[in-house]
Amino acid sequence: MVSSSVLGFPRIGANREVKKAVEAYWGGKITADELTKAAADVKKTSWTSVKSKGVDFVPSGEFSLYDHVLDHSAAFNVIPKRYTGLGLSPLDVYFAMGRGRQSEGVDVPASEMKKWFDSNYHFVVPEFSEETDFKLNFNKAVEEFKEAKAAGVTTRPVVLGPVSFLFLGKASKDAKPGFQPISLLPKLIPLYEKLLTDLKAAGAEWVQVDEPILVLDPAANLESQFTSAYTALSKVAPKIMLTTYFSRLDSNINYISKLPIAGLHIDLDRAPGQLDEVIAAIKPTNIVLSLGVVSGRNIWKTDFAAAIKLGQKAVDGLGADRVIVATSSSLLHTPVTLAAENKLTEEQKDWFSFALEKASEVAVIAAVLSGSQDAAIAAAVEANKASIAKRRAFESSSDDTVRKRVAAITPEQLDRKSPFAARKEVQAKHLNLPKFPTTTIGSFPQTKEIRQARAKLGKGELTEAQYEEFIKKEIETVVRFQEKIQLDLLVHGEPERNDMVQYFGEQLQGFVFTQNAWVQSYGSRYVRPPIIVSDVSRPHPMTVKWSSYAQSITNKPMKGMLTGPVTILNWSFPRADVSRELQSKQLALALRDEVIDLEKAGISAIQVDEPAIREGLPLRRSDWDAYLKWAVDSFKLATAGVTDKLQTHSHFCYSDFDDIFPSIQRLDADVISIEASKSDMKLLKTFKQYGYSNQIGPGVYDIHSPRVPGDQEIKDRIKAMLDILPDSLLFVNPDCGLKTRGWKETEASLINLVEGAKWARANYTA
């Protein structure tokens, strides 16, 4: 019989209970015990809900208060020395690693974060050195397995695999030159043996061991590490389900099929073409194949007919008892349930499937492949067939005007009128900025009052006129503050914006929005991604009104703020029926119109943020060129329709640029700002290596932490930057937008930032 499984479930709670509890704990409003109780309630609800849908393998152990990789670091004692000896509880050490801490005499920055493969989820990067002292501080997998069992659900525990854990980490500052974290594998394996031995003793029949790096090119060089690790672990562990996701295994299947594992999971949502090769490789073995046919990354209803076809191929090749129907990855990347959506039309709701609904889908598909004669299963299949047909009919009605405009794009539309060197001279005269100009990335704190005003407008408790007057006052407050502390290139603060993608999606044709479809981005930061359902166009200007108002109340230059086409695409749930390239170029044309209108309205600098351009890079190098071509072209299409005096900016965060540097250069933005404060300036060394010629603003402090950087700390960072970059190119700015920060810390941090720039002018100006 074909079984069903879910690889992981959203840990936020249907009503964001975890976010509220974690932030209440940080604010001193609840105790650690109360936080633990809130987490336990969410876990229990998740386990019982997934089980109630008929899923055979329910996950446990993947819940987290902040980040599952950070959980792993804490469990295995991978705790940098800067967080030890501070008199903090283990829980507070954990949160200090995730978000930093600056209270009660403790002042430590947060650890580095990176994007989890090609998703918008951020993980906390483990730090390793030769001195890393692995210990099993606690066995989260066992604890949650027992917790679930007490709640009446026997689960399949989830553990991040040892090779991926080391591979995803970095060498700490005290590591010797040339040190590679993977060299620690022999020291780490005994701890995994202990963890898995305890799991087996607790009664776990299976364990899901996630090794997502197996879909990356470098994994081809790790055969010996995987072989030694799993040869050892298979001797003591429950049956191991080796889990991969987000891309294809390619040649790595040749050695994976020889590992002493009981099961292998592959992602057939992102890489359906790998199925034949994988079946052929494992057929001579006893390995059970888990098929990721229900997407863990999107919100579209699964096409049962297509999924069943793939499943039947596996059943025919391996036998029903060697096939499991599963989600393609953890459902961490999807909202909890569609049941809470009351404002979508019935037609729209019929298109979608969130995490809990996806749990039902895997159970139904598995039942069909097992030959079920249940009338309820047959009815579910027929309902799905009707839903898919209706969606396909909707998709077939495209907007010809938009499609024709994309088809008419010319190469000339992608290039600025003059090269950067000429533009820089024109912009210097027009903007009259000092050396080492200061600016921010765009947003200022979204206070409780701002959120309340937006909510009151939505409920009809404020008129449009009253709301606009409120926004004007908020903008003026931000502008006057920036003038007071002597920032050079100002922003309006974005008080009218709920989210950097949602705000634009709400003003574009082709999007729909949810009420409660929250997805975790990092820690307690959740987003509600818009959904692209049809061709995209801009019916009217989106930001001109508020940017123009902000410019009208100051003599300093004002920077217009837009989210770039690739980021809007990557941070939305995109259509599945047309290419990402087509969707990106439709967005680019809409933004091109906005950029042109902003310049006409008197805005002299415009920032088009693309923090997701690196994130969207395919995981296999052979797929890069095609993506980078259309992604960079989309940015250029959005920004190139202006005069030389308009200074274009873009922002990137949590990105490794080494491999795509030519594409970053090809963007041809006049100024780019990047995350640098948490990555030991390693990004800047890449820029120096390749000789980047346009202007650049490396972040001088981390905005993802409430910690205020000291005056000298910022000066030291600027000095380090000037050791790498020409002083004529340097902007001074934070790492990212200030939306999630409070005003008190924002004021203190920006005052120190401005003082740092003044110091640089005094010491580095000829």
C-alpha positions in Angstrom: 0.0 0.0 0.0 1.2 3.5 -0.8 1.8 5.7 2.3 1.5 9.4 2.7 3.7 11.9 4.5 4.2 15.6 5.3 7.9 16.7 5.6 7.3 19.6 8.0 4.5 22.0 9.0 4.3 25.8 9.6 5.4 26.5 13.2 3.7 29.9 13.5 0.3 28.8 14.7 -3.0 29.5 12.8 -3.3 32.8 14.5 0.4 33.7 14.8 0.4 32.4 18.4 4.2 31.7 18.3 5.1 35.2 17.1 3.0 36.8 19.8 4.4 34.6 22.5 8.0 35.0 21.5 7.7 38.8 21.2 5.9 38.9 24.6 8.8 37.0 26.1 11.3 39.4 24.6 9.3 42.2 26.0 9.3 40.7 29.5 5.5 40.2 29.5 5.5 36.4 29.8 7.9 33.9 31.4 9.9 31.2 29.8 7.5 28.6 31.1 4.6 30.5 29.5 6.4 30.7 26.2 7.0 26.9 26.4 3.4 26.3 27.0 2.3 28.5 24.0 4.7 26.5 21.8 3.4 23.2 23.1 -0.1 24.2 22.3 0.8 25.0 18.7 2.8 21.8 18.2 0.0 19.7 19.6 -2.5 21.4 17.2 -0.2 20.8 14.3 0.4 17.1 15.0 -3.3 16.3 15.6 -4.5 18.4 12.6 -2.1 16.7 10.1 -3.0 13.3 11.5 -6.7 14.0 11.2 -6.3 14.5 7.5 -5.2 10.8 7.1 -1.5 11.4 6.8 0.6 8.3 7.7 3.9 10.0 8.5 3.4 13.1 10.6 6.5 15.2 11.3 7.9 16.3 14.7 11.1 17.9 15.8 11.0 20.6 13.1 9.2 23.2 15.2 11.2 26.2 16.2 10.8 29.4 18.3 13.2 31.2 15.9 15.0 29.0 13.4 15.5 25.2 13.0 19.2 25.6 12.1 19.8 27.7 15.1 18.0 25.0 17.2 20.5 22.5 15.8 23.5 24.7 16.7 22.2 25.1 20.2 21.6 21.4 20.6 25.1 20.5 19.4 26.8 23.2 21.4 27.8 25.2 18.3 27.7 28.4 20.3 30.2 31.1 19.5 32.3 32.2 22.5 30.9 35.7 22.4 27.5 34.3 23.6 29.0 32.3 26.5 29.9 33.5 30.0 27.3 36.3 30.0 25.1 35.0 32.8 22.2 34.3 30.4 19.9 31.3 30.5 20.2 28.8 27.6 17.0 30.3 26.1 18.4 33.8 26.2 21.7 32.7 24.7 19.6 31.1 21.9 17.8 34.3 21.2 20.9 36.4 21.5 22.5 34.3 18.7 19.4 34.9 16.6 18.8 38.6 17.2 21.6 40.0 19.3 21.1 41.4 22.8 21.8 44.8 24.4 20.5 44.9 27.9 21.5 44.4 31.5 25.1 44.8 30.8 25.2 42.4 27.8 26.0 43.8 24.4 26.4 41.2 21.6 25.5 41.3 17.9 23.3 38.8 16.2 24.8 35.9 14.2 24.9 36.1 10.4 21.7 35.1 8.5 21.4 33.7 5.0 18.6 32.7 2.8 17.5 29.0 3.0 18.5 27.9 -0.5 16.3 29.7 -3.0 13.5 30.6 -0.5 12.7 33.8 1.4 13.3 32.0 4.7 16.4 33.1 6.6 18.5 30.7 8.7 21.1 31.6 11.3 24.5 30.5 10.0 26.4 28.1 12.3 30.1 29.0 13.0 32.8 26.3 13.3 36.5 26.1 14.0 39.0 23.5 14.9 38.1 24.2 18.5 34.4 23.5 18.2 33.4 21.4 21.1 30.4 19.3 20.0 28.1 18.2 22.9 24.5 17.1 22.8 23.0 19.7 25.1 19.5 18.4 24.5 17.8 16.0 22.2 15.0 18.0 20.6 14.0 15.1 18.3 13.4 12.7 21.2 11.7 15.4 23.3 9.2 16.3 20.6 8.6 12.6 19.6 7.6 11.9 23.2 5.6 15.0 23.4 3.6 14.1 20.3 3.2 10.5 21.5 1.7 11.8 24.7 -0.8 13.8 22.6 -1.8 10.6 20.8 0.2 11.0 17.6 3.1 8.7 16.7 5.4 10.9 14.5 8.4 10.6 12.2 11.0 12.8 13.8 12.9 15.3 11.6 16.6 16.0 12.0 18.9 18.2 9.9 21.6 15.9 8.5 25.2 16.2 9.6 26.7 16.9 6.2 24.3 19.7 5.4 24.7 21.1 8.9 28.4 21.5 8.4 28.2 22.5 4.8 25.8 25.3 5.5 28.0 26.7 8.3 31.0 28.9 8.0 34.5 29.1 9.5 34.5 31.4 12.6 36.9 34.3 13.0 39.2 32.2 15.2 39.5 29.3 12.7 42.8 28.8 11.0 43.2 29.9 7.4 41.9 27.3 5.0 39.7 25.6 7.6 36.7 23.8 6.2 33.7 23.0 8.5 33.1 19.7 6.7 36.4 18.5 8.2 34.6 18.2 11.6 32.4 15.4 10.4 34.3 12.6 12.2 33.9 14.6 15.5 30.2 15.3 14.9 29.0 11.8 13.9 29.2 10.3 17.4 26.8 12.9 18.6 24.4 12.0 15.8 24.8 8.4 16.8 23.7 9.2 20.3 20.8 11.3 19.1 19.5 8.6 16.8 20.2 5.8 19.3 18.0 7.6 21.8 15.3 8.1 19.1 15.2 4.4 18.4 15.0 3.6 22.1 12.1 6.0 22.4 10.2 4.0 19.9 10.7 5.9 16.6 10.4 3.5 13.7 11.6 6.1 11.1 13.6 9.3 11.2 13.6 11.9 8.5 17.2 13.2 8.0 17.2 16.3 5.8 20.3 16.6 3.5 19.1 19.4 1.2 22.7 20.1 0.0 22.4 16.9 -2.1 20.7 19.0 -4.8 23.7 21.4 -5.1 26.6 20.9 -7.4 29.3 20.8 -4.7 27.6 17.7 -3.2 29.2 15.7 -6.1 32.5 16.0 -4.2 31.1 14.7 -0.9 30.5 11.1 -1.7 33.1 9.9 0.9 31.6 12.1 3.6 28.0 10.9 3.0 29.2 7.3 2.8 31.1 7.3 6.1 28.3 9.3 7.9 25.4 7.1 6.8 27.3 3.8 7.2 27.8 4.7 10.8 24.4 6.2 11.5 22.4 3.3 9.8 23.8 0.9 12.4 22.1 2.6 15.3 19.3 4.7 13.9 15.6 4.0 13.2 15.0 3.6 9.5 16.5 6.6 7.8 14.4 8.6 5.2 17.1 10.7 3.5 15.4 13.8 2.4 16.2 16.2 -0.4 14.2 19.1 -1.8 14.1 22.2 -4.0 16.0 20.8 -7.0 17.2 17.6 -8.6 19.8 15.1 -7.6 21.5 14.7 -11.0 24.6 12.5 -10.8 24.5 12.4 -7.0 21.9 9.7 -7.2 24.7 7.3 -8.2 26.3 7.3 -4.8 23.1 8.0 -2.8 21.6 4.8 -4.1 24.5 2.9 -2.6 24.0 4.4 0.9 22.6 2.1 3.7 19.4 4.1 4.0 15.8 2.9 4.2 14.2 5.6 2.2 14.9 8.6 -0.2 12.8 11.6 -0.7 12.9 13.6 -3.9 11.2 16.9 -5.0 9.0 16.2 -8.0 7.4 19.6 -7.8 10.6 21.5 -8.6 12.3 18.7 -10.6 9.8 16.2 -12.0 12.2 15.1 -14.7 14.5 13.3 -12.2 12.0 10.5 -11.5 13.0 8.0 -14.2 16.7 8.3 -13.3 16.0 7.9 -9.6 13.7 4.9 -10.0 16.4 3.2 -12.2 19.1 3.8 -9.6 17.3 2.5 -6.6 15.3 -0.3 -8.2 17.9 -3.0 -7.4 17.9 -1.9 -3.7 15.3 -2.0 -1.0 15.1 1.8 -0.7 11.6 3.2 -0.3 11.0 6.3 -2.6 9.2 9.3 -1.2 7.6 11.4 -4.0 7.3 15.1 -3.4 4.3 15.6 -5.7 2.4 18.1 -3.5 4.3 21.5 -3.5 5.7 22.7 -0.2 6.5 26.1 -1.9 3.3 27.3 -3.5 -0.4 27.7 -2.7 -1.9 26.3 -5.8 -4.2 23.3 -5.6 -2.4 20.1 -6.7 -3.4 18.7 -10.0 -4.3 15.2 -8.8 -4.2 13.7 -12.3 -0.6 14.9 -12.9 0.5 13.8 -9.4 -1.2 10.4 -9.8 0.6 9.9 -13.1 4.0 10.4 -11.5 3.0 8.2 -8.6 1.8 5.4 -10.8 5.2 5.4 -12.6 6.9 4.9 -9.3 4.5 2.2 -8.2 4.9 0.4 -11.6 8.7 0.5 -11.2 9.1 -0.3 -7.5 5.9 -1.6 -6.1 3.3 0.1 -3.9 5.0 -0.9 -0.7 8.1 1.1 -1.8 6.3 4.4 -2.6 5.3 7.2 -0.3 3.3 10.3 -1.5 4.6 13.4 0.2 4.9 17.2 0.2 7.9 18.3 -1.9 9.5 20.0 1.1 8.4 21.2 4.5 5.2 23.2 4.4 7.1 25.9 6.4 6.9 28.0 3.2 3.1 28.0 3.0 0.3 29.5 5.1 -1.4 27.3 7.7 -4.9 26.9 6.4 -7.3 28.3 3.8 -10.2 28.0 6.3 -9.4 31.4 7.8 -9.8 33.2 4.4 -13.2 34.9 4.3 -12.6 37.7 1.8 -11.4 35.7 -1.2 -14.2 34.9 -3.7 -15.4 31.3 -3.9 -13.7 31.1 -7.3 -10.4 32.2 -5.9 -10.6 29.9 -2.8 -11.1 27.0 -5.2 -7.7 27.7 -6.8 -5.7 27.4 -3.6 -4.4 24.9 -1.1 -2.5 25.9 2.1 -0.6 23.6 4.5 -3.5 21.8 6.1 -5.2 21.3 2.8 -2.0 20.0 1.3 -1.9 17.4 4.1 -5.3 16.2 2.8 -4.0 16.1 -0.8 -1.1 13.8 0.0 -3.5 11.4 1.8 -6.0 11.4 -1.1 -3.3 10.8 -3.8 -1.8 8.0 -1.7 -5.2 6.4 -1.3 -5.9 6.5 -5.1 -2.5 4.9 -5.8 -3.4 2.2 -3.3 -6.6 1.4 -5.2 -9.0 2.9 -2.7 -12.7 2.3 -3.4 -13.8 4.8 -0.8 -16.6 7.1 -2.1 -15.1 10.1 -0.3 -11.8 9.6 -2.1 -13.5 9.3 -5.4 -15.5 12.5 -4.7 -12.3 14.3 -3.8 -10.7 13.3 -7.1 -13.7 14.5 -9.1 -13.9 17.8 -7.2 -10.2 18.3 -7.9 -10.7 17.6 -11.6 -13.4 20.2 -11.8 -11.3 22.8 -9.8 -8.3 22.4 -12.1 -10.4 22.7 -15.2 -11.9 26.0 -13.9 -8.5 27.3 -13.2 -7.1 26.4 -16.6 -10.1 28.1 -18.2 -9.3 31.3 -16.2 -5.7 31.1 -17.2 -6.5 31.0 -20.9 -7.9 34.5 -20.8 -4.8 36.6 -21.0 -4.5 40.4 -21.2 -3.5 40.9 -24.8 -2.3 44.5 -24.2 0.2 43.3 -21.6 1.4 40.4 -23.6 1.9 42.5 -26.7 3.9 45.1 -24.7 6.2 42.4 -23.4 6.6 41.0 -26.9 7.6 44.4 -28.2 10.5 45.0 -25.7 13.6 46.1 -27.6 17.3 45.9 -26.5 17.4 49.7 -26.4 14.9 49.8 -23.6 17.3 48.0 -21.3 20.2 50.6 -21.4 20.6 54.0 -19.8 21.3 56.9 -22.2 24.9 57.3 -21.1 27.5 55.1 -19.3 27.9 55.4 -15.5 31.0 57.6 -15.6 29.1 60.3 -17.5 25.9 59.9 -15.4 27.9 60.2 -12.2 29.1 63.7 -13.2 25.6 64.9 -14.1 24.2 63.4 -10.9 26.9 65.0 -8.7 25.9 68.5 -9.9 22.2 67.8 -9.7 22.1 66.2 -6.2 25.1 68.1 -4.7 25.7 65.3 -2.1 28.8 65.5 0.1 31.6 62.9 0.1 30.4 59.7 1.9 26.8 60.6 1.5 24.4 59.2 4.1 21.1 57.6 3.5 18.8 54.8 4.7 17.3 51.9 2.8 13.8 53.3 2.8 11.5 52.3 5.6 11.3 53.9 9.0 9.7 52.3 12.1 6.1 51.1 11.6 4.8 52.2 14.9 1.7 50.8 16.7 -0.1 54.1 15.8 0.7 53.6 12.1 -0.6 50.0 12.1 -3.7 51.1 14.0 -4.5 53.9 11.6 -4.2 51.4 8.7 -6.5 49.0 10.5 -9.0 51.7 11.2 -9.1 52.7 7.5 -9.8 49.1 6.6 -12.6 48.9 9.1 -14.1 52.3 8.0 -13.3 53.9 11.3 -11.2 56.5 9.5 -12.1 58.3 6.3 -9.6 58.4 3.4 -9.1 62.1 4.0 -8.4 61.5 7.7 -6.0 58.7 6.9 -4.1 60.8 4.3 -3.7 63.6 6.9 -2.3 61.1 9.3 0.2 59.8 6.7 1.3 63.3 5.9 2.1 64.0 9.5 4.1 60.7 9.8 6.0 61.6 6.6 6.8 65.1 7.9 8.0 63.6 11.2 10.4 61.3 9.4 11.6 64.1 7.1 12.2 66.6 9.9 14.1 63.9 11.9 16.4 63.2 8.9 17.0 66.9 8.5 17.7 67.3 12.2 20.4 64.6 12.3 21.8 65.8 8.9 21.2 62.8 6.7 22.0 63.7 3.1 19.7 61.7 0.8 16.3 61.4 2.5 13.4 59.0 2.3 9.8 59.5 3.2 9.7 56.5 5.6 6.9 54.5 3.9 4.3 54.8 6.7 1.6 54.1 4.1 3.1 50.7 3.2 2.1 47.5 4.8 4.8 45.4 3.2 7.4 46.1 0.5 5.7 43.6 -1.9 2.1 43.6 -0.8 1.8 47.4 -1.1 2.7 47.3 -4.8 0.7 44.2 -5.5 -2.4 45.8 -4.1 -2.1 48.6 -6.7 -1.4 46.4 -9.7 -3.8 44.4 -11.8 -3.3 40.6 -11.6 -2.9 40.0 -7.8 -5.1 38.8 -5.0 -4.6 39.0 -1.3 -5.3 37.0 1.8 -6.2 37.9 5.4 -4.3 35.4 7.4 -1.9 33.6 5.0 1.2 34.4 7.0 4.6 32.8 6.2 7.7 33.0 8.4 10.6 35.0 6.9 12.9 34.9 9.9 12.5 34.7 13.7 9.2 36.5 14.5 9.1 38.3 11.2 6.2 36.9 9.1 5.0 38.1 5.7 1.7 37.6 3.8 2.8 37.1 0.2 0.5 38.4 -2.5 -0.6 35.8 -5.1 -0.2 36.5 -8.8 -3.3 35.1 -10.6 -3.3 36.8 -14.0 -1.3 39.2 -16.3 0.1 42.2 -14.4 -0.3 45.8 -15.3 -0.2 49.2 -13.5 -3.6 51.0 -13.8 -2.3 54.2 -12.0 0.8 55.7 -10.3 1.6 53.9 -7.0 4.1 56.0 -5.1 4.3 59.3 -6.9 1.8 61.1 -4.5 3.7 60.4 -1.3 7.2 60.8 -2.7 6.2 64.1 -4.2 4.7 65.3 -1.0 7.9 64.4 0.9 10.0 66.2 -1.6 7.8 69.3 -1.4 8.5 69.8 2.3 12.3 69.6 2.2 15.1 71.2 0.2 17.2 68.1 0.5 17.0 65.4 -2.3 14.3 62.8 -1.7 14.7 59.2 -2.8 11.7 57.4 -4.3 11.3 53.8 -3.1 10.2 50.9 -5.2 10.4 47.1 -5.0 12.0 45.5 -8.0 10.3 43.1 -10.4 12.3 40.0 -9.5 11.7 40.6 -5.8 8.0 41.2 -6.2 7.9 37.9 -8.2 10.0 35.9 -5.7 8.3 37.2 -2.7 4.8 36.6 -4.1 3.3 33.2 -4.9 3.7 33.3 -8.7 1.5 31.7 -11.3 2.4 28.2 -12.2 0.9 28.3 -15.8 3.3 30.8 -17.4 7.0 31.3 -17.0 8.6 33.4 -14.3 10.4 35.3 -17.0 7.1 36.5 -18.5 5.7 37.5 -15.1 9.0 39.3 -14.2 8.9 41.4 -17.4 5.3 42.3 -16.9 6.2 43.6 -13.5 9.2 45.4 -14.9 7.1 47.3 -17.5 4.7 48.4 -14.7 7.6 49.6 -12.6 9.2 51.3 -15.6 6.1 53.5 -15.9 6.3 54.3 -12.2 10.0 55.3 -12.4 9.4 57.6 -15.3 6.5 59.2 -13.5 8.6 59.7 -10.4 11.3 61.6 -12.3 8.6 63.7 -14.0 7.3 64.6 -10.5 10.7 66.0 -9.4 12.2 63.0 -7.7 16.0 62.9 -8.3 16.9 59.5 -7.0 14.9 56.3 -7.1 15.8 53.0 -5.3 14.5 49.9 -6.9 15.2 47.1 -4.4 16.2 43.6 -5.6 17.1 41.7 -2.4 15.7 38.5 -3.9 17.7 38.5 -7.2 20.4 36.2 -5.7 17.8 34.2 -3.8 16.0 33.3 -7.1 19.1 31.9 -8.6 18.5 28.2 -9.6 20.3 25.7 -7.4 22.0 24.0 -10.3 24.7 26.1 -12.0 23.7 24.8 -15.4 20.4 26.7 -15.0 22.0 30.0 -14.0 22.6 31.7 -17.3 19.0 31.7 -18.5 17.7 33.0 -15.1 20.3 35.8 -14.8 19.6 36.9 -18.3 15.9 37.6 -17.8 16.3 38.7 -14.1 18.9 41.4 -14.9 17.0 42.4 -18.0 13.9 42.9 -15.9 15.7 45.3 -13.5 17.2 47.2 -16.4 13.9 47.4 -18.2 12.4 48.9 -15.0 15.1 51.5 -14.5 16.5 52.5 -17.8 13.8 54.9 -19.1 15.0 58.0 -17.3 17.5 60.8 -17.9 21.1 60.8 -16.8 20.5 63.0 -13.8 18.2 60.5 -12.2 20.3 58.5 -9.7 19.2 54.8 -9.6 19.8 52.8 -6.4 19.2 49.1 -5.6 19.4 47.1 -2.5 20.5 43.5 -1.9 20.8 41.5 1.3 22.1 38.2 2.5 23.6 37.3 -0.8 26.8 35.7 -2.0 27.8 37.6 -5.1 31.1 35.8 -6.0 29.6 33.6 -8.7 27.2 36.2 -10.2 29.3 39.3 -10.0 29.2 40.0 -13.8 25.4 40.1 -13.5 25.5 42.5 -10.6 27.7 44.8 -12.7 25.3 44.4 -15.6 22.4 45.8 -13.6 24.2 49.2 -14.0 22.5 50.8 -11.0 24.2 54.0 -10.1 24.4 53.0 -6.4 23.9 49.6 -4.8 23.5 49.0 -1.0 24.3 45.6 0.5 24.2 43.7 3.8 27.8 43.7 5.1 27.8 44.2 8.9 27.1 40.6 9.7 29.3 39.0 7.1 32.8 40.2 8.1 33.1 42.4 5.0 33.5 39.3 2.9 31.1 40.7 0.2 33.3 43.8 -0.2 36.3 41.7 -1.0 34.4 40.3 -3.9 33.7 43.8 -5.1 37.3 44.7 -4.8 38.4 41.5 -6.6 36.2 42.2 -9.6 36.8 46.0 -9.7 33.2 47.3 -9.2 33.1 50.8 -10.7 29.7 52.1 -9.6 28.8 53.5 -6.2 28.2 51.3 -3.3 26.7 51.5 0.2 27.7 48.5 2.4 25.6 48.4 5.5 27.4 49.7 8.6 25.1 48.2 11.1 22.6 45.3 11.4 19.0 46.4 11.5 17.6 42.8 12.2 18.7 43.3 15.8 17.5 45.8 18.3 21.1 46.4 19.4 22.4 50.0 18.9 25.9 50.1 17.3 28.4 52.3 19.1 29.9 55.4 17.5 33.4 53.8 17.3 32.0 50.5 16.0 30.6 52.4 12.9 33.8 54.3 12.4 35.7 51.0 12.5 33.4 49.5 9.9 33.8 52.5 7.6 37.5 52.4 8.0 37.5 48.7 7.0 35.3 49.5 4.0 37.7 52.2 2.9 40.6 49.7 3.1 38.8 47.8 0.3 36.8 50.4 -1.7 37.7 53.7 -3.3 36.5 56.6 -1.2 34.8 58.2 -4.2 32.3 55.3 -4.4 31.2 54.9 -0.8 27.7 55.6 0.5 27.0 55.2 4.3 23.8 53.4 5.2 22.3 50.7 7.4 22.1 47.1 6.2 18.4 47.2 5.4 15.1 49.0 6.0 14.1 50.2 9.5 10.5 49.1 9.5 10.8 46.4 12.2 12.8 48.6 14.6 11.7 51.0 17.3 12.2 54.7 17.2 14.5 54.9 20.2 17.1 52.5 18.7 16.6 53.9 15.2 17.4 57.5 16.4 20.5 56.4 18.3 21.8 54.2 15.5 21.4 56.8 12.8 22.9 59.5 14.9 26.0 57.3 15.2 25.9 56.6 11.5 25.9 60.3 10.6 28.8 60.9 13.0 30.7 58.1 11.4 30.3 59.7 8.0 31.4 63.1 9.3 34.5 61.4 10.8 35.2 59.8 7.4 35.0 63.2 5.6 37.4 64.7 8.1 39.9 61.9 7.8 39.6 60.7 4.2 39.0 63.9 2.2 42.1 65.4 0.5 
